[in-house]
């Protein structure tokens, strides 16, 4: 039987057996949830306009997507459709503006965590949020 060393269960077991366990226990009453998200994701289905920016803040690509879920720390954009450009092959940042629904006018920018070209999904960790009034 092979063990997937990248699985959540194996990571949790390694934390329990390591010196880091004491730190986890000190900050969290239940070490079993130490690897879980700090904030719960809220499901959404709102259209956004997004842009991908290079290191010099130039716009590399832009298009539309659906905000699938969000938390205070980040968001997951799905059904990404590029109007211009495509996934960059180097480092980039992300900005998006919600264009409808109850959060219309909210703008966010951040760092990409992961993206899947096969599913056209992009996970973003927020660096900032603002609302244009």
Secondary structure, DSSP 4 states (H G I P E B T S, - for coil): ----TTSHHHHHHHHHHSTHHHHHHHH-S-GGGTTS-SS--EEEEEEEEEEEE-TTS-EEEEEEEEEEEE-SSEEEEEEEEEEE----SS--EEEEEE-SSTTTTEEEEEEEEEEETTTTEEEEEEEEEEE--
